Amino acid sequence: MSDQPVIRTRGLTRYFGAKCAVHDLSLEVPRGCVFAFLGRNGSGKSTTIRMLLGLLRPDRGEASVLGTDSRQLPPELRARIGYLTEEHQLYGWMSVREAGDFQSAFYPRWNEKIFRGVIGHFGLKPEARVKHLSRGMRAGLCLALTLAPDPELLILDDPALGLDPVARRSLVESMIYLTRRSDRTIFFSSHHLSDVERVADYLAVLDYSVLRACCPLESFRTSVQEVQMRFAGVPPPLPTIPGFLQAFRTEHELRVTCVHYNRETEKALRSLQPVAMEMVPLGLEEAFISYLGERGEKTFILSDTEVAS
């Protein structure tokens, strides 16, 4: 099996008029991993995915998928890529079975067992009409149509958006099943960070078109640390703190979140002379929000309300 990255970008840049949607993006996606592509709405995730698939040309830079320039993907290589978006576009007049028959005609590696297994997992009856399916069922059918060609690379652009928790779990379980084979790679964007935390090996974070982080998921999670400090009186003003992200202040407590916590960070915090100081583990969602949230010191909204009343 090749060690060549499944996806590679170098300086990938795209403008829409004067607005920069993706700026100088360089990343690599290893083969056989689940790679989460994260960011706020409008950060450039969908634009990047469309450039990877050759659906949109970059203004600068380059991208390759499965070792081929994204601008020149031949049909036989596209057949090795599964692509699923949040829209779940289908022909409403078809039945589930007819949708499968129609799709299978375009893929020489179509696996009917996978198709039947996924629609069964979502409780879909082959004779059911697409126009009568719920949003979650439509997502399940789209996933079945995407997985049945046995793709080497699966690209998912926030496919769980708007799904109820049951349908979302079924989608995630199907992703986990797919990655049992070490030669399969998933590249997906999602706003459900609990799902990301459950399945992803690596993540990249886009912030207003710029790549801010690209690393193993566990490395990102452990690089953002929260320290809770308690004081006998009112917490003192904060000094300069290396890696400072956010701080929340209450009557006797100060919570400080930092990235790349080290000895210098700890020294700066201990100089405040708290009576107690404790490191608090953060989940991926808390780490992500702290990393991309507004920087600086804040007070809790309820504390402000209490003072005002």
DRENFILUM-274286 format. One record per residue (C-alpha): residue in one letter; residue number from 0; x, y, z. Coordinates in Angstrom, 1 decimal. Layout:
<atom aa="A" i="NUM" X="X" Y="Y" Z="Z"/>
...
! end
This chain:
<atom aa="M" i="0" X="0.0" Y="0.0" Z="0.0"/>
<atom aa="S" i="1" X="1.4" Y="3.4" Z="-1.0"/>
<atom aa="D" i="2" X="2.6" Y="5.8" Z="1.7"/>
<atom aa="Q" i="3" X="1.6" Y="8.8" Z="-0.5"/>
<atom aa="P" i="4" X="-1.0" Y="11.0" Z="1.1"/>
<atom aa="V" i="5" X="-4.5" Y="10.5" Z="-0.2"/>
<atom aa="I" i="6" X="-5.1" Y="14.2" Z="-0.3"/>
<atom aa="R" i="7" X="-2.4" Y="16.9" Z="-0.6"/>
<atom aa="T" i="8" X="-2.8" Y="20.7" Z="-1.0"/>
<atom aa="R" i="9" X="-0.1" Y="23.3" Z="-1.4"/>
<atom aa="G" i="10" X="-0.9" Y="27.0" Z="-1.2"/>
<atom aa="L" i="11" X="-4.5" Y="26.4" Z="-2.2"/>
<atom aa="T" i="12" X="-6.3" Y="29.7" Z="-2.5"/>
<atom aa="R" i="13" X="-9.7" Y="30.8" Z="-3.8"/>
<atom aa="Y" i="14" X="-11.4" Y="34.2" Z="-4.0"/>
<atom aa="F" i="15" X="-15.0" Y="35.1" Z="-4.7"/>
<atom aa="G" i="16" X="-14.7" Y="38.6" Z="-5.9"/>
<atom aa="A" i="17" X="-12.8" Y="40.5" Z="-3.2"/>
<atom aa="K" i="18" X="-13.5" Y="37.9" Z="-0.5"/>
<atom aa="C" i="19" X="-10.9" Y="35.3" Z="0.2"/>
<atom aa="A" i="20" X="-12.7" Y="32.0" Z="0.9"/>
<atom aa="V" i="21" X="-9.6" Y="29.8" Z="1.3"/>
<atom aa="H" i="22" X="-6.1" Y="31.3" Z="1.8"/>
<atom aa="D" i="23" X="-2.8" Y="29.5" Z="1.2"/>
<atom aa="L" i="24" X="-4.0" Y="26.1" Z="2.4"/>
<atom aa="S" i="25" X="-1.4" Y="23.4" Z="2.7"/>
<atom aa="L" i="26" X="-2.2" Y="20.0" Z="4.3"/>
<atom aa="E" i="27" X="-1.8" Y="16.3" Z="3.9"/>
<atom aa="V" i="28" X="-4.3" Y="13.5" Z="4.6"/>
<atom aa="P" i="29" X="-2.7" Y="10.1" Z="5.4"/>
<atom aa="R" i="30" X="-4.1" Y="7.0" Z="3.8"/>
<atom aa="G" i="31" X="-6.3" Y="4.8" Z="6.1"/>
<atom aa="C" i="32" X="-7.3" Y="7.6" Z="8.5"/>
<atom aa="V" i="33" X="-10.5" Y="9.5" Z="9.5"/>
<atom aa="F" i="34" X="-9.6" Y="13.2" Z="8.9"/>
<atom aa="A" i="35" X="-12.0" Y="15.8" Z="10.3"/>
<atom aa="F" i="36" X="-12.1" Y="19.2" Z="8.6"/>
<atom aa="L" i="37" X="-13.4" Y="21.8" Z="11.0"/>
<atom aa="G" i="38" X="-14.3" Y="25.4" Z="11.2"/>
<atom aa="R" i="39" X="-17.0" Y="28.0" Z="11.6"/>
<atom aa="N" i="40" X="-19.7" Y="28.5" Z="9.0"/>
<atom aa="G" i="41" X="-18.2" Y="30.4" Z="6.1"/>
<atom aa="S" i="42" X="-14.7" Y="29.4" Z="7.0"/>
<atom aa="G" i="43" X="-14.0" Y="27.8" Z="3.6"/>
<atom aa="K" i="44" X="-14.6" Y="24.1" Z="4.2"/>
<atom aa="S" i="45" X="-17.1" Y="23.4" Z="1.4"/>
<atom aa="T" i="46" X="-15.1" Y="25.6" Z="-1.0"/>
<atom aa="T" i="47" X="-12.0" Y="23.5" Z="-0.2"/>
<atom aa="I" i="48" X="-13.9" Y="20.2" Z="-0.8"/>
<atom aa="R" i="49" X="-15.2" Y="21.4" Z="-4.1"/>
<atom aa="M" i="50" X="-11.6" Y="22.3" Z="-5.2"/>
<atom aa="L" i="51" X="-10.4" Y="18.9" Z="-4.1"/>
<atom aa="L" i="52" X="-13.1" Y="17.3" Z="-6.3"/>
<atom aa="G" i="53" X="-12.3" Y="19.5" Z="-9.3"/>
<atom aa="L" i="54" X="-15.7" Y="21.2" Z="-9.1"/>
<atom aa="L" i="55" X="-14.1" Y="24.5" Z="-8.5"/>
<atom aa="R" i="56" X="-10.8" Y="25.8" Z="-9.8"/>
<atom aa="P" i="57" X="-8.4" Y="27.4" Z="-7.3"/>
<atom aa="D" i="58" X="-7.0" Y="30.9" Z="-8.1"/>
<atom aa="R" i="59" X="-3.6" Y="29.9" Z="-6.8"/>
<atom aa="G" i="60" X="-2.0" Y="26.7" Z="-5.5"/>
<atom aa="E" i="61" X="-2.6" Y="23.1" Z="-6.2"/>
<atom aa="A" i="62" X="-4.4" Y="20.0" Z="-4.9"/>
<atom aa="S" i="63" X="-4.0" Y="16.3" Z="-5.6"/>
<atom aa="V" i="64" X="-6.4" Y="13.4" Z="-4.7"/>
<atom aa="L" i="65" X="-5.2" Y="9.8" Z="-4.9"/>
<atom aa="G" i="66" X="-2.0" Y="11.1" Z="-6.5"/>
<atom aa="T" i="67" X="-3.8" Y="13.0" Z="-9.4"/>
<atom aa="D" i="68" X="-4.1" Y="16.7" Z="-9.9"/>
<atom aa="S" i="69" X="-7.7" Y="17.7" Z="-8.8"/>
<atom aa="R" i="70" X="-8.2" Y="19.7" Z="-11.9"/>
<atom aa="Q" i="71" X="-7.7" Y="16.6" Z="-14.1"/>
<atom aa="L" i="72" X="-9.5" Y="13.8" Z="-12.3"/>
<atom aa="P" i="73" X="-10.5" Y="11.1" Z="-14.9"/>
<atom aa="P" i="74" X="-13.8" Y="9.2" Z="-14.6"/>
<atom aa="E" i="75" X="-12.1" Y="6.0" Z="-13.5"/>
<atom aa="L" i="76" X="-10.5" Y="7.8" Z="-10.6"/>
<atom aa="R" i="77" X="-13.7" Y="9.6" Z="-9.6"/>
<atom aa="A" i="78" X="-15.3" Y="6.1" Z="-9.4"/>
<atom aa="R" i="79" X="-12.9" Y="5.5" Z="-6.5"/>
<atom aa="I" i="80" X="-14.2" Y="8.5" Z="-4.6"/>
<atom aa="G" i="81" X="-17.4" Y="8.7" Z="-2.6"/>
<atom aa="Y" i="82" X="-18.9" Y="12.2" Z="-2.1"/>
<atom aa="L" i="83" X="-21.8" Y="13.0" Z="0.2"/>
<atom aa="T" i="84" X="-23.2" Y="16.5" Z="1.0"/>
<atom aa="E" i="85" X="-25.8" Y="17.8" Z="3.4"/>
<atom aa="E" i="86" X="-28.3" Y="18.4" Z="0.6"/>
<atom aa="H" i="87" X="-29.0" Y="14.6" Z="0.1"/>
<atom aa="Q" i="88" X="-30.2" Y="15.2" Z="-3.4"/>
<atom aa="L" i="89" X="-32.2" Y="12.4" Z="-4.9"/>
<atom aa="Y" i="90" X="-34.9" Y="11.8" Z="-7.5"/>
<atom aa="G" i="91" X="-38.2" Y="11.9" Z="-5.6"/>
<atom aa="W" i="92" X="-40.1" Y="9.7" Z="-8.0"/>
<atom aa="M" i="93" X="-37.7" Y="6.8" Z="-7.7"/>
<atom aa="S" i="94" X="-38.1" Y="4.0" Z="-5.2"/>
<atom aa="V" i="95" X="-35.1" Y="3.0" Z="-2.9"/>
<atom aa="R" i="96" X="-34.5" Y="0.0" Z="-5.1"/>
<atom aa="E" i="97" X="-34.6" Y="2.1" Z="-8.3"/>
<atom aa="A" i="98" X="-32.2" Y="4.6" Z="-6.9"/>
<atom aa="G" i="99" X="-29.8" Y="1.8" Z="-6.3"/>
<atom aa="D" i="100" X="-30.2" Y="0.3" Z="-9.7"/>
<atom aa="F" i="101" X="-29.7" Y="3.7" Z="-11.4"/>
<atom aa="Q" i="102" X="-26.5" Y="4.4" Z="-9.4"/>
<atom aa="S" i="103" X="-25.0" Y="1.0" Z="-9.8"/>
<atom aa="A" i="104" X="-24.9" Y="1.4" Z="-13.6"/>
<atom aa="F" i="105" X="-22.1" Y="4.0" Z="-13.3"/>
<atom aa="Y" i="106" X="-19.8" Y="2.0" Z="-11.0"/>
<atom aa="P" i="107" X="-18.0" Y="-1.2" Z="-12.0"/>
<atom aa="R" i="108" X="-17.2" Y="-2.0" Z="-8.4"/>
<atom aa="W" i="109" X="-20.8" Y="-1.6" Z="-7.1"/>
<atom aa="N" i="110" X="-21.3" Y="-3.8" Z="-4.0"/>
<atom aa="E" i="111" X="-24.9" Y="-4.8" Z="-3.7"/>
<atom aa="K" i="112" X="-24.3" Y="-6.3" Z="-0.2"/>
<atom aa="I" i="113" X="-23.1" Y="-3.0" Z="1.1"/>
<atom aa="F" i="114" X="-26.1" Y="-1.2" Z="-0.4"/>
<atom aa="R" i="115" X="-28.6" Y="-3.6" Z="1.1"/>
<atom aa="G" i="116" X="-26.7" Y="-3.5" Z="4.5"/>
<atom aa="V" i="117" X="-26.8" Y="0.3" Z="4.8"/>
<atom aa="I" i="118" X="-30.5" Y="0.7" Z="3.7"/>
<atom aa="G" i="119" X="-31.4" Y="-2.1" Z="6.2"/>
<atom aa="H" i="120" X="-29.4" Y="-0.3" Z="8.9"/>
<atom aa="F" i="121" X="-31.6" Y="2.8" Z="8.3"/>
<atom aa="G" i="122" X="-34.8" Y="0.8" Z="8.2"/>
<atom aa="L" i="123" X="-35.4" Y="1.5" Z="4.5"/>
<atom aa="K" i="124" X="-37.8" Y="-0.6" Z="2.5"/>
<atom aa="P" i="125" X="-36.7" Y="-1.2" Z="-1.1"/>
<atom aa="E" i="126" X="-40.1" Y="-0.3" Z="-2.5"/>
<atom aa="A" i="127" X="-40.5" Y="2.9" Z="-0.6"/>
<atom aa="R" i="128" X="-40.6" Y="6.1" Z="-2.7"/>
<atom aa="V" i="129" X="-37.8" Y="8.7" Z="-2.1"/>
<atom aa="K" i="130" X="-40.3" Y="11.6" Z="-1.8"/>
<atom aa="H" i="131" X="-42.0" Y="9.9" Z="1.2"/>
<atom aa="L" i="132" X="-38.8" Y="9.4" Z="3.1"/>
<atom aa="S" i="133" X="-37.8" Y="11.4" Z="6.2"/>
<atom aa="R" i="134" X="-34.7" Y="13.5" Z="6.2"/>
<atom aa="G" i="135" X="-32.8" Y="10.9" Z="8.2"/>
<atom aa="M" i="136" X="-33.9" Y="8.1" Z="5.8"/>
<atom aa="R" i="137" X="-32.9" Y="10.2" Z="2.8"/>
<atom aa="A" i="138" X="-29.5" Y="10.6" Z="4.4"/>
<atom aa="G" i="139" X="-29.3" Y="6.9" Z="4.9"/>
<atom aa="L" i="140" X="-30.1" Y="6.2" Z="1.2"/>
<atom aa="C" i="141" X="-27.5" Y="8.8" Z="0.1"/>
<atom aa="L" i="142" X="-25.0" Y="7.1" Z="2.3"/>
<atom aa="A" i="143" X="-25.9" Y="3.7" Z="0.8"/>
<atom aa="L" i="144" X="-25.5" Y="5.1" Z="-2.7"/>
<atom aa="T" i="145" X="-22.1" Y="6.6" Z="-1.7"/>
<atom aa="L" i="146" X="-20.7" Y="3.5" Z="0.0"/>
<atom aa="A" i="147" X="-21.9" Y="0.8" Z="-2.3"/>
<atom aa="P" i="148" X="-19.4" Y="1.7" Z="-5.1"/>
<atom aa="D" i="149" X="-16.8" Y="0.7" Z="-2.5"/>
<atom aa="P" i="150" X="-14.9" Y="4.0" Z="-2.5"/>
<atom aa="E" i="151" X="-11.2" Y="4.2" Z="-1.6"/>
<atom aa="L" i="152" X="-11.8" Y="7.8" Z="-0.4"/>
<atom aa="L" i="153" X="-15.0" Y="9.0" Z="1.2"/>
<atom aa="I" i="154" X="-15.5" Y="12.8" Z="1.3"/>
<atom aa="L" i="155" X="-18.4" Y="13.9" Z="3.5"/>
<atom aa="D" i="156" X="-19.4" Y="17.6" Z="3.6"/>
<atom aa="D" i="157" X="-21.4" Y="17.9" Z="6.8"/>
<atom aa="P" i="158" X="-23.8" Y="15.1" Z="5.9"/>
<atom aa="A" i="159" X="-25.3" Y="14.9" Z="9.4"/>
<atom aa="L" i="160" X="-26.5" Y="18.5" Z="9.4"/>
<atom aa="G" i="161" X="-30.2" Y="18.6" Z="10.4"/>
<atom aa="L" i="162" X="-30.5" Y="15.0" Z="11.3"/>
<atom aa="D" i="163" X="-32.0" Y="13.8" Z="14.5"/>
<atom aa="P" i="164" X="-29.8" Y="12.0" Z="17.0"/>
<atom aa="V" i="165" X="-30.8" Y="8.5" Z="15.9"/>
<atom aa="A" i="166" X="-30.1" Y="9.1" Z="12.2"/>
<atom aa="R" i="167" X="-26.9" Y="10.8" Z="13.1"/>
<atom aa="R" i="168" X="-25.7" Y="7.9" Z="15.2"/>
<atom aa="S" i="169" X="-26.5" Y="5.5" Z="12.3"/>
<atom aa="L" i="170" X="-24.4" Y="7.7" Z="10.0"/>
<atom aa="V" i="171" X="-21.5" Y="7.6" Z="12.4"/>
<atom aa="E" i="172" X="-21.7" Y="3.9" Z="12.9"/>
<atom aa="S" i="173" X="-21.6" Y="3.4" Z="9.1"/>
<atom aa="M" i="174" X="-18.4" Y="5.5" Z="9.0"/>
<atom aa="I" i="175" X="-16.8" Y="3.4" Z="11.7"/>
<atom aa="Y" i="176" X="-17.7" Y="0.3" Z="9.8"/>
<atom aa="L" i="177" X="-16.1" Y="1.6" Z="6.6"/>
<atom aa="T" i="178" X="-12.8" Y="2.3" Z="8.3"/>
<atom aa="R" i="179" X="-12.3" Y="-1.2" Z="9.5"/>
<atom aa="R" i="180" X="-10.3" Y="-1.6" Z="6.3"/>
<atom aa="S" i="181" X="-7.0" Y="0.1" Z="6.5"/>
<atom aa="D" i="182" X="-6.9" Y="1.1" Z="2.9"/>
<atom aa="R" i="183" X="-10.0" Y="3.3" Z="3.2"/>
<atom aa="T" i="184" X="-9.8" Y="7.0" Z="4.1"/>
<atom aa="I" i="185" X="-12.6" Y="9.4" Z="5.3"/>
<atom aa="F" i="186" X="-12.3" Y="13.2" Z="4.9"/>
<atom aa="F" i="187" X="-15.3" Y="14.9" Z="6.5"/>
<atom aa="S" i="188" X="-16.5" Y="18.2" Z="7.8"/>
<atom aa="S" i="189" X="-19.0" Y="18.4" Z="10.7"/>
<atom aa="H" i="190" X="-20.4" Y="20.7" Z="13.3"/>
<atom aa="H" i="191" X="-21.1" Y="17.8" Z="15.6"/>
<atom aa="L" i="192" X="-17.9" Y="17.7" Z="17.6"/>
<atom aa="S" i="193" X="-19.0" Y="14.7" Z="19.7"/>
<atom aa="D" i="194" X="-19.1" Y="12.7" Z="16.4"/>
<atom aa="V" i="195" X="-15.7" Y="14.0" Z="15.4"/>
<atom aa="E" i="196" X="-14.2" Y="13.1" Z="18.8"/>
<atom aa="R" i="197" X="-15.7" Y="9.6" Z="18.5"/>
<atom aa="V" i="198" X="-14.3" Y="8.7" Z="15.0"/>
<atom aa="A" i="199" X="-11.5" Y="11.1" Z="13.9"/>
<atom aa="D" i="200" X="-7.7" Y="10.4" Z="13.9"/>
<atom aa="Y" i="201" X="-6.6" Y="13.7" Z="12.6"/>
<atom aa="L" i="202" X="-8.2" Y="17.2" Z="12.4"/>
<atom aa="A" i="203" X="-7.6" Y="20.4" Z="10.6"/>
<atom aa="V" i="204" X="-9.1" Y="23.7" Z="11.7"/>
<atom aa="L" i="205" X="-10.0" Y="26.6" Z="9.3"/>
<atom aa="D" i="206" X="-10.6" Y="30.0" Z="10.8"/>
<atom aa="Y" i="207" X="-11.9" Y="32.6" Z="8.4"/>
<atom aa="S" i="208" X="-10.2" Y="30.9" Z="5.4"/>
<atom aa="V" i="209" X="-6.8" Y="30.3" Z="7.1"/>
<atom aa="L" i="210" X="-5.6" Y="27.0" Z="8.4"/>
<atom aa="R" i="211" X="-5.0" Y="27.4" Z="12.2"/>
<atom aa="A" i="212" X="-4.2" Y="23.8" Z="13.2"/>
<atom aa="C" i="213" X="-3.5" Y="20.4" Z="11.5"/>
<atom aa="C" i="214" X="-2.5" Y="17.5" Z="13.8"/>
<atom aa="P" i="215" X="-3.7" Y="14.3" Z="15.4"/>
<atom aa="L" i="216" X="-7.0" Y="14.8" Z="17.3"/>
<atom aa="E" i="217" X="-5.5" Y="13.9" Z="20.6"/>
<atom aa="S" i="218" X="-2.6" Y="16.4" Z="20.2"/>
<atom aa="F" i="219" X="-5.1" Y="19.2" Z="19.6"/>
<atom aa="R" i="220" X="-7.2" Y="18.3" Z="22.6"/>
<atom aa="T" i="221" X="-4.3" Y="18.1" Z="25.0"/>
<atom aa="S" i="222" X="-2.7" Y="21.3" Z="23.7"/>
<atom aa="V" i="223" X="-5.6" Y="23.4" Z="25.0"/>
<atom aa="Q" i="224" X="-5.6" Y="23.4" Z="28.8"/>
<atom aa="E" i="225" X="-7.9" Y="25.1" Z="31.3"/>
<atom aa="V" i="226" X="-6.6" Y="26.1" Z="34.7"/>
<atom aa="Q" i="227" X="-9.0" Y="26.9" Z="37.6"/>
<atom aa="M" i="228" X="-7.7" Y="29.2" Z="40.3"/>
<atom aa="R" i="229" X="-9.3" Y="30.2" Z="43.6"/>
<atom aa="F" i="230" X="-8.4" Y="33.2" Z="45.6"/>
<atom aa="A" i="231" X="-9.1" Y="34.4" Z="49.2"/>
<atom aa="G" i="232" X="-10.4" Y="37.7" Z="47.8"/>
<atom aa="V" i="233" X="-11.0" Y="39.3" Z="44.3"/>
<atom aa="P" i="234" X="-8.7" Y="37.7" Z="41.7"/>
<atom aa="P" i="235" X="-5.9" Y="40.1" Z="40.7"/>
<atom aa="P" i="236" X="-5.4" Y="41.4" Z="37.1"/>
<atom aa="L" i="237" X="-3.9" Y="39.0" Z="34.7"/>
<atom aa="P" i="238" X="-0.2" Y="39.3" Z="33.7"/>
<atom aa="T" i="239" X="1.1" Y="38.5" Z="30.2"/>
<atom aa="I" i="240" X="0.6" Y="34.7" Z="29.9"/>
<atom aa="P" i="241" X="2.2" Y="32.6" Z="27.1"/>
<atom aa="G" i="242" X="-0.4" Y="30.9" Z="24.9"/>
<atom aa="F" i="243" X="-3.3" Y="32.8" Z="26.5"/>
<atom aa="L" i="244" X="-6.7" Y="32.2" Z="24.9"/>
<atom aa="Q" i="245" X="-9.5" Y="33.2" Z="27.3"/>
<atom aa="A" i="246" X="-10.2" Y="33.9" Z="31.0"/>
<atom aa="F" i="247" X="-13.4" Y="33.9" Z="33.0"/>
<atom aa="R" i="248" X="-13.6" Y="35.8" Z="36.2"/>
<atom aa="T" i="249" X="-16.0" Y="35.4" Z="39.1"/>
<atom aa="E" i="250" X="-16.0" Y="36.8" Z="42.7"/>
<atom aa="H" i="251" X="-13.3" Y="34.5" Z="44.0"/>
<atom aa="E" i="252" X="-12.3" Y="32.4" Z="41.0"/>
<atom aa="L" i="253" X="-10.4" Y="32.8" Z="37.7"/>
<atom aa="R" i="254" X="-10.5" Y="30.3" Z="34.9"/>
<atom aa="V" i="255" X="-7.8" Y="30.6" Z="32.3"/>
<atom aa="T" i="256" X="-7.5" Y="28.7" Z="29.0"/>
<atom aa="C" i="257" X="-4.2" Y="28.5" Z="27.3"/>
<atom aa="V" i="258" X="-2.7" Y="26.7" Z="24.3"/>
<atom aa="H" i="259" X="0.7" Y="24.9" Z="24.5"/>
<atom aa="Y" i="260" X="0.7" Y="25.1" Z="28.3"/>
<atom aa="N" i="261" X="4.3" Y="25.0" Z="29.6"/>
<atom aa="R" i="262" X="6.5" Y="26.0" Z="32.5"/>
<atom aa="E" i="263" X="6.4" Y="29.7" Z="31.5"/>
<atom aa="T" i="264" X="2.6" Y="29.6" Z="31.5"/>
<atom aa="E" i="265" X="2.5" Y="27.9" Z="34.9"/>
<atom aa="K" i="266" X="5.0" Y="30.4" Z="36.3"/>
<atom aa="A" i="267" X="2.9" Y="33.4" Z="35.2"/>
<atom aa="L" i="268" X="-0.2" Y="31.9" Z="36.7"/>
<atom aa="R" i="269" X="1.4" Y="31.0" Z="40.0"/>
<atom aa="S" i="270" X="2.6" Y="34.6" Z="40.3"/>
<atom aa="L" i="271" X="-1.0" Y="35.5" Z="41.0"/>
<atom aa="Q" i="272" X="-0.7" Y="33.5" Z="44.3"/>
<atom aa="P" i="273" X="-4.0" Y="31.6" Z="44.2"/>
<atom aa="V" i="274" X="-4.9" Y="29.6" Z="47.3"/>
<atom aa="A" i="275" X="-5.8" Y="26.7" Z="45.0"/>
<atom aa="M" i="276" X="-4.9" Y="25.9" Z="41.4"/>
<atom aa="E" i="277" X="-6.2" Y="22.9" Z="39.4"/>
<atom aa="M" i="278" X="-5.8" Y="21.7" Z="35.8"/>
<atom aa="V" i="279" X="-9.2" Y="20.8" Z="34.2"/>
<atom aa="P" i="280" X="-9.3" Y="18.3" Z="31.3"/>
<atom aa="L" i="281" X="-11.2" Y="19.6" Z="28.2"/>
<atom aa="G" i="282" X="-13.1" Y="17.6" Z="25.7"/>
<atom aa="L" i="283" X="-12.7" Y="18.3" Z="22.0"/>
<atom aa="E" i="284" X="-15.7" Y="20.7" Z="21.9"/>
<atom aa="E" i="285" X="-14.5" Y="22.8" Z="24.8"/>
<atom aa="A" i="286" X="-11.0" Y="22.9" Z="23.3"/>
<atom aa="F" i="287" X="-12.3" Y="23.8" Z="19.9"/>
<atom aa="I" i="288" X="-14.5" Y="26.6" Z="21.1"/>
<atom aa="S" i="289" X="-11.8" Y="28.1" Z="23.3"/>
<atom aa="Y" i="290" X="-9.3" Y="27.9" Z="20.4"/>
<atom aa="L" i="291" X="-11.6" Y="29.6" Z="17.9"/>
<atom aa="G" i="292" X="-13.6" Y="31.8" Z="20.3"/>
<atom aa="E" i="293" X="-13.0" Y="35.5" Z="21.1"/>
<atom aa="R" i="294" X="-9.7" Y="36.0" Z="22.8"/>
<atom aa="G" i="295" X="-9.4" Y="37.9" Z="26.1"/>
<atom aa="E" i="296" X="-10.9" Y="38.1" Z="29.5"/>
<atom aa="K" i="297" X="-14.7" Y="37.8" Z="30.1"/>
<atom aa="T" i="298" X="-17.2" Y="37.6" Z="32.9"/>
<atom aa="F" i="299" X="-20.2" Y="35.3" Z="33.0"/>
<atom aa="I" i="300" X="-23.4" Y="36.7" Z="31.6"/>
<atom aa="L" i="301" X="-25.3" Y="35.8" Z="34.8"/>
<atom aa="S" i="302" X="-22.7" Y="37.5" Z="36.9"/>
<atom aa="D" i="303" X="-23.2" Y="40.7" Z="34.9"/>
<atom aa="T" i="304" X="-27.0" Y="40.3" Z="35.3"/>
<atom aa="E" i="305" X="-26.7" Y="39.9" Z="39.1"/>
<atom aa="V" i="306" X="-24.6" Y="43.0" Z="39.4"/>
<atom aa="A" i="307" X="-27.1" Y="45.0" Z="37.3"/>
<atom aa="S" i="308" X="-30.0" Y="43.9" Z="39.4"/>
! end
